[in-house]
Structures are given as C-alpha cells and as structure tokens.
C-alpha cells in the first residue's frame, strides 16, 4: 500500500508591512472614540510584528466595499498568489503538473465560478482528467481535512496530489464604527494573507502522513463564526475559544499518538495554528510542552500573522527548513464548529 508523503511545500506572500506601521498609517484612524485605546492595546499584544496583504489598507481602504467588489478582487489577487505557491511546491517535489491526479483547494475568503481549482489547474498545466475539489468555509483548520483528502487519494490511487490553501483576509476589513466589538478588533490585529501548496506523493522522501483526526464540540458552535455580509465576511470570535480548546486538545492528541504507539514525549516538532497568543499558551500548557516547543508557531505568528488555512503549513515549512528538522511532527489547527484537527507526520528519508 502506498504511503502518502509530503514531498514538496511552496509558499507565496503578498507585500509585507509592520504591525506598528499598519497601526500608525491606518488603524489608529479606523478605530475611534473609546474603541481606539482598547484597539491599540490589542494590536500591541497580538504577537504580530509583520503581516502581508494583497490589498493593503495603507494603499486602499476596502472597508466600505460591497461584497461583490471584494469577490472580484479576490479572483484577481488569489490566482497569481496560488499559482506561485503551486509551482514552487511542484518544483521542490520534482513533479510535473501533468502528473497530478487530484487538486484540492481550500479557501474561505473568496468565491467565484470557475474557481481557483479550475483556473489554476489550467494555468499550471494540470491534465484535463485531473480531479478537483474545493473546500470552502472551514476556516483556519481547513488545511488538515484537505491534507486528509489528498493523502487518502494518494493511498487509494497511487498517484500524486496537490493541496493549496489560499486566503486573502485583507479583503474583509470591516467598516469603521464609533464602537467596534472586541472580536472585530482582534481579527483586524491578527489576520494576514498567504498561499501555501503541498505536494503529496506515494512513498518517497519527506513527511509521511500517518493520520488526520478531529473532534468537534457542537455545543460551542457559536464561538467562532464567519458570516457573509453586504460588506464582506465578518468574523465572530468568542473569548471562550481558548477555554474550549483546553478541554479537548490533550485528549485528541494523546488518542492520535496512542493509535500509532507513540507518546507526547516522542514528538519533537509542533505546528500549532496561532489563532492568537492565548491559544498558543493554552496548547503549550495542556500538552506540557517545553519552553521552546511552540517557537515555530510563535515565530510564524510574529512574521506572518494569522493567515487562516495556510498558517499551519507555513509552520511545517519553517520546521522542515531548520538545521535539524524534526523526526515526528504533530499539526494542530482550530476553527468553526468549534472544531479541532490534528495530523501526525513522520519524517521519511
């Protein structure tokens, strides 16, 4: 039986700006009244030092744009960003686009038909019989069910597959209000744009995908929402999210590891989605990780912000490029539902 192996990762980022620059150049004026002082504290304590934006508020203010205009811009910006990520991943894997059997695209920040899956498959030269799948509105954890889908395909068919996560959160800046709720301020302080592609092949060198697992607490479904409005997509984020994660994260990870005869102490690489500094602190505490256990996650948050679905793959890419890449990695990501996803990877040479 074929073992699905991540043989190539490709990343792509739009232009970058410093968090302080974004605050001084735009958000200090976007927030007003009693909201401004609170927003400044949230920005300063976000753990973010730089972020990327395909549509930078320093250059154009999209906050009053109708959703239709934002969706048209999404297609303009996402296609070249996604293409760059896919082509880099294919090159790293030493694979031709025509060899791809399945192309999965994850995105919750824009929609169009024909979608990114169709346009990019054509533009990078995938074969007409390449199967496609679009995963939408799963939010920050979408990379892991996407990875599960391509891994299952590779195992069953023995053919390569490509996963692309592409998000343009910058298109969903919300209109200024005299009083803006805390969850909107948090999302404006954290979110960023990126595209990451992963090439998964049968056997080969790279990180073998052993299993993808999940748990959903439907009693807290209203804790994280992503609503389509007339002025883009609006984030709903309860401050109770870290508390819910603390209830479930250790059980999910330990059960996953136990099924493969492993223990927490045997994991030497952690790629944990940085939904914010508090989430990383909770995961670190619940899993009793060493002080530097989430260094890659914190560094990714600092340099790239929260890019939604691509973020966990950005962290995996960072881990793989260290002087001594980890042998065993657990990926963790969280999102609407409230849903926790985990994946176990083993390095295979």
N, C-alpha and C positions, 0 to 999 in steps of 0.2 A: 504494500500500500504506500502511495506517495505521501511524504511528509511535507506540509506547506512551510516554506521558508521565505522570510522577508529578505530578498536578495538585493534590493535597492531602495533608497529613500531619496526623494527630491523635494527641496523646499523652495518657495518663492515668496518674496515680500515686496509690497509697495514701499514708497518712500517713508522714512522714519522721522519722528520728531520727539524731542524730550518732553517728559511729563510737565516740567516747570514751564517750558515754552508753550505748551498747549494751554496750561492754566493762564499764564500771563497774556497770551495772544488771543485767546477766545473765551475760555470757560469762566474767567473772572468777570466777564461782562454778560455771559449767557445766564448765569445764576444771579439773582437779585434779592434785595431785601434781607430778611432773616436767614434765607437759604444759603447766601454766599459764604458766610463764615463756616457753616457746617460743611459745605462742599469743599472748601479749601482744606479742612482737616482730613476729609475722606481722601482727597487727591494726594495729600502729603503722606498718608498712612497706607496707601494702596499696595505698596511693594513694587510699584511700577516706576521705572526711570525713563524708559523709552517705549514708544509704540509706533505701529505702522498704520497708514491709512491710504487706501486707494483714492478716497475723496476726503482730503484733509480740511478740517474746519478752519485752519489757518489761511486757506486759499478760497474756499467757498462754503457758505453756510447752507446746508441741506435741510435744516430743521423744519422749515415750513413747506418743503416739497411734498406734493401728493405722492401716494404710494406708487401710482403708475409711473411717474417720472423716475422714482428711485429704482423701480424694476428695470426700466430701460437702461439706466446707467449701470445696473448690476451686470447685464449681459456684456456691455462694452468693456468693463473693467475685469470681470471674472475670467473671461475667455483667455486673454493673454497670460494672466497670472497662473491659471490652471494648466495651460499648455507648457509653460516654463517648468512647473513642478513635475509634470508627467514626463517630459523629455529628459529632465535630469535624472529621474528615477530609472527610466529605461536605460539610459547610458550607464549608470552605475551598475545595473544588473547585467549589462552586456546583452540586452534583449532588443529585438526589432519590434516595432509597434504592430506589425502584421502578425506576430506570433501570439498576441494577447487573445485569450479565449473569453474573458469576462472583464468588463469595465464597470466598476461601481463608483458612483459619485455621491458624496454626502455634502449637503449644504442646507442651511435653514435661513439664510439671509437674502435669498433671491429666488425667483421662479420665472421660467419662460419656457415656451414650447415652440420649436425644438429647444431642448435643454442643453446644459453643458455636456451631458453624456453623449448626445448626438453630434454636437458641433465639434467637440474636442476629439472624439473618435475619428471624425473625418479629417480634422486638421493635422493630427499627428500621424495619420496613415494606418489606422487600425483596419482590419479586413472587414468587408461587408457582413460577414457572418459572425463577427464579434458580438457576443451578448452584452446587454447593458442593463444596469439597474440604478435607479435614482433613489436615494434615501433622504427624505426631507423632514424638517421639523422635529428631529430628535435632539437637536441642540448639542451641548458640549460633549456628550458621550457617544455621538454618532460614529466616531472612528472605530469603536470597538465592535459593535454589531456589523459595521462594514467590513472590518478585518475578519470577523467570523464568517461572513458570506463568501468573501474571496477565498478564504482558507478551505471552506467546505467544498467549493468548486474545484480548487486545485487537487484536493484529496480524491474527489469523486471522478474527475475527468482527466487528471494527469496533465493539465495544460496550465500555462501561466495566466495570472490575473493581475489587474491593476486596481488599486483603491486610490481615489482622490478625495481629499477633504478641502473644500474651498469656502471661505467665509469673508464677507465684506460687511462687518458690523458697522463701519463708519457711515454707511448709508442710512442708518436708523437713528441718527441723532434726533431727539425729540424737541418739540417747540419749547421756547422759554416760557416759564410761568413765574408769577410772583412767588408762589410757594410750590416747589417741586418735591415730590416724595423722596425719601431716602434711597429707595431701591433704584430710582432713575439716576440719582447722583452716583451711586455705586457703579452702575453699568457704564455711565459716561466716564468714570475714572479708570475702569479696568479694561474695557474691550478694545480689540485691535483686529487687524486684517492679516490674513496669510493663506497660503495654499501649500499642502503637503501631499505628495503621492508616494505610495508604497507598491513595489512590485513583488508579488508573491509567486514563487515557482515550486514545482515538485522537486523536493530534495535540493541539493546544492549547499552553498556556504551562506551563512547569515544567521538570523534568529528564527529558529523553528517555533511555530505557533502550536503550543500543546493544547490549549483550551481557551475558550472565551466563555465567561459565566456572568450572570447578572442576578440582581434582586430588585424588586420594585415594591415600595411601600405606598400603596394606593390611598391609604388614609391621609397622606400628606400631599396629594396630587396638586393642591392649590398653592404649594410652597414655591414652585418655580413655573412660570408661565411665559409664553411668547405669543402675544396677541397681534393679529393683523388689524391695523387701524388705518384711517384715512391719511395719516401722516407717518407711514412706515410701520415697522414692527416694534411693539412696546414690551419691554422686559418687566416681568413681575418676579421679585426675588424676596422671599421671606428671610428675616434674620434668624429663623429657627432651622435653616438648612444644615448648618454645622452640627446641631444637636441631633438631627435625624441621621446624619452620616455616622455620628458616634455610636448609634445603636446598632448599625448594620455592618460597618466596614470590616471589623475584625472577623466576624463570622463568615462573611463572603470570602475573604482572602484565605482564612485557615481551611475552609472546606475545599476551596480550589486546590490549595497546595497538598492537602491530605490525599485527594484523589490521585495525585501523582507521586505520592510517597515522599513529600518534601515538607520542610518546616520553615517558619518565618526566618529563622537564623541563617538559612541556606540561600536566601535571596540577597544578592549583592548589588542589584540595580532596581531603583524605584522610579517609575514615570507616573507621577500623580498629577492629574489635571488641577492647575492652580486657579480654582474658581475665585480665589481671594486668599489673603494671608491667613485668615481664621480657619479656612478649610484645611490648609496645609498643616496648621498647628494641631487641629483635631486628629487628622490622619496620623501624624507623627506620634501623638500621644497614645492613641488607641492601639497602634501597632507596635508601640515601644521601640521605635526606630532610633538608631544612633543619631548624634547631633548633626552629622552631615548626610543623613540618609536621603533627605529631600533637597539636597543642594542643587541638583539639576533642575528640579521643578521651580525652585525659588529664583534661580538664575534666568530661566526662561520667562517667568513672570516679569522679572525686572527688565529684561531686554526686549520682550515682545508683547507684554500684557497677556490678557486672556483672549485668545483668538478663536474661542469656541471649538468646534470639532477638530481642527488641525493641531491643537496645542499638545495633546498627549504624544502625537507623532513627532512634533518638534523636540520634545524632551527625549524621546527614544533616539532621535538622530544625534542629539547632544551627547547622550550616554555612549553611543556607538563610536563617537569620534574622540573619546578620551584616550589618554596614553595607554590605559589598561581597561578596555571595555568590559563591562560585567558579563559574567557567565550565565546568570539567571536573572531575568527581569520580570517584574510584575507591573502591568499597566493598570491604572485606575482612573475612571472618569465618571462624572455625575451629571444628572440633568433632569428634565421634566419627568414627572411620574409619581413620586420622586424616585429616580432610578439610579442604581449603582452598577457599573460594569467593571469587570476585571478580566485581564488576559495574562496567561503565563507563557513566557518565552524562554527558550534555552538556546545558548549560542552553539552553532554547529559549524565546524570547520571542514 
